[in-house]
Amino acid sequence: MKSVITTVVGSADSASRFPSASDLESVQGSIQRAAARLEAAEKLAANYDGIAQRAVDAVYAQYPNGATGRQPRQCATEGKEKCKRDFVHYLRLINYSLVTGGTGPLDELAINGQKEVYKALSIDAGTYVAGFVNMRNDGCAPRDMSAQALTAYNNLLDYVINSLRSEEHTSELQS
């Protein structure tokens, strides 16, 4: 999986060169932020079920049928469990990204191809945006984790939210 370190090494290797000073600074910065990322990963792993459940509850409080209204969402009739399952999947990938220090796990296992999956399943990306926004807004330092750890976690939530909003916009243009 892609991380800052593997990206720097891969880039240098493909250019048949040693990593540059700026490459090494990038790696050093990633290593310096590692403690905060690992703290966030640990806290997330210990509480992913509660985080996902609060997101599902927030989505259904905002959208009682489980959708933002632009597309039908079977989640409302098939149960909140499937929505929670999807949130847990994303949280696991966010956890992996916190551990690796890069977005590789999210890119490779969630974001790449989500457009085709959501379209095929008639999934409304806006529903998930609402849930992830709730997750981001629900986090609190120092109650849940340190400010640095919360920043690392929120950055990845924002990454997911932005990718879903991009998908949401693309779907609207195609309609």
C-alpha positions in Angstrom: 0.0 0.0 0.0 1.1 3.5 -0.8 2.6 5.7 2.0 4.8 8.7 2.0 7.8 6.5 2.4 6.9 4.1 -0.4 6.0 7.0 -2.7 9.3 8.8 -2.1 11.3 5.6 -2.6 9.3 4.6 -5.7 9.6 8.0 -7.2 13.4 8.1 -6.6 13.8 4.6 -8.0 11.8 5.2 -11.1 14.0 8.3 -11.8 17.1 6.2 -11.1 18.2 8.6 -8.3 18.7 8.8 -4.6 15.9 10.6 -2.6 16.4 14.3 -2.6 16.6 16.5 0.4 12.9 17.6 0.0 12.0 13.9 -0.4 13.7 13.1 2.9 12.1 16.1 4.6 8.7 14.8 3.5 9.6 11.4 5.0 10.8 13.0 8.2 7.6 15.0 8.6 5.6 11.9 8.1 7.6 10.1 10.8 7.2 13.1 13.2 3.4 12.9 12.8 3.4 9.1 13.2 2.7 9.2 16.9 -0.4 11.3 16.4 -1.6 9.1 13.6 -1.0 5.9 15.6 -2.9 7.4 18.6 -5.8 8.2 16.3 -5.7 4.7 14.8 -5.7 3.1 18.3 -8.7 5.3 19.4 -10.5 4.6 16.2 -10.0 0.8 16.5 -11.3 0.9 20.0 -14.5 2.8 19.2 -15.3 2.2 15.5 -18.6 0.5 16.2 -19.9 3.5 18.3 -18.6 6.0 15.7 -20.3 4.2 12.9 -23.6 3.8 14.9 -23.7 7.5 15.7 -23.2 8.3 12.0 -26.0 6.0 11.0 -28.2 7.5 13.7 -27.4 11.0 12.4 -28.1 10.1 8.8 -31.5 8.6 9.7 -32.3 11.6 11.9 -31.6 13.9 9.0 -33.0 11.6 6.3 -35.6 9.2 7.7 -35.7 7.1 4.6 -31.9 6.8 4.6 -31.3 8.9 1.6 -30.8 12.6 0.8 -33.8 12.5 -1.5 -32.1 12.6 -5.0 -32.1 8.8 -5.4 -34.0 6.0 -3.7 -31.9 4.1 -1.2 -32.8 0.6 -0.2 -30.9 1.2 3.0 -34.1 2.5 4.6 -36.0 -0.7 3.9 -33.2 -3.2 4.2 -32.1 -1.8 7.5 -29.5 0.5 9.0 -27.2 -2.5 9.4 -26.0 -2.2 5.7 -25.3 1.5 6.2 -23.4 0.8 9.4 -21.4 -1.9 7.6 -20.4 0.6 4.9 -19.3 3.1 7.5 -17.3 0.5 9.4 -15.6 -0.5 6.1 -14.5 3.1 5.5 -13.4 3.5 9.1 -11.2 0.4 8.8 -9.6 1.9 5.7 -9.2 5.2 7.5 -7.5 3.3 10.3 -5.1 1.6 7.7 -4.4 5.0 6.3 -3.5 6.4 9.7 -1.1 3.5 10.2 0.6 3.8 6.8 0.7 7.6 6.8 -0.8 7.9 3.4 -4.1 7.6 1.6 -3.2 4.5 -0.3 -5.6 2.1 1.5 -8.5 4.5 0.9 -7.5 5.1 -2.7 -7.0 1.5 -3.5 -9.8 -0.1 -1.6 -12.6 2.5 -1.6 -12.2 5.6 -3.7 -11.0 4.1 -6.9 -14.1 2.6 -8.5 -16.7 4.0 -6.1 -18.4 5.9 -8.9 -19.2 2.6 -10.8 -20.3 0.8 -7.6 -22.5 3.6 -6.4 -24.1 4.0 -9.8 -24.7 0.3 -10.2 -26.3 0.0 -6.7 -28.2 3.3 -6.9 -26.4 4.5 -3.8 -26.8 8.2 -2.9 -23.3 9.4 -2.0 -24.9 12.4 -0.2 -26.1 10.0 2.5 -22.6 8.9 3.2 -21.3 12.5 3.1 -23.9 13.3 5.9 -22.6 10.4 8.0 -18.9 11.3 7.6 -19.6 15.0 8.3 -21.2 13.8 11.5 -18.1 11.7 12.3 -15.9 14.7 11.7 -18.0 17.0 13.8 -18.5 14.5 16.6 -14.8 14.2 17.4 -13.5 16.2 20.3 -10.0 16.8 21.6 -9.0 16.1 24.3 -12.1 13.9 25.1 -11.5 11.5 22.3 -7.9 12.0 21.4 -5.2 14.6 21.3 -5.6 17.6 19.0 -2.9 16.3 16.7 -4.5 12.9 16.5 -7.9 14.4 15.9 -6.4 16.5 13.1 -4.9 13.4 11.4 -8.3 11.6 11.7 -10.3 14.6 10.5 -7.9 15.1 7.5 -8.7 11.6 6.3 -12.5 12.0 6.9 -12.3 15.2 4.8 -10.5 13.2 2.1 -13.3 10.7 2.0 -16.0 13.5 2.2 -14.4 15.3 -0.7 -14.2 12.2 -2.8 -17.8 11.4 -2.1 -18.8 15.0 -2.9 -17.0 14.7 -6.2 -18.9 11.5 -6.9 -22.2 13.2 -5.9 -21.5 16.1 -8.3 -20.5 13.7 -11.1 -23.8 11.8 -10.6 -25.8 15.0 -10.7 -24.2 16.0 -14.0 -25.0 12.6 -15.5 -28.6 12.7 -14.5 
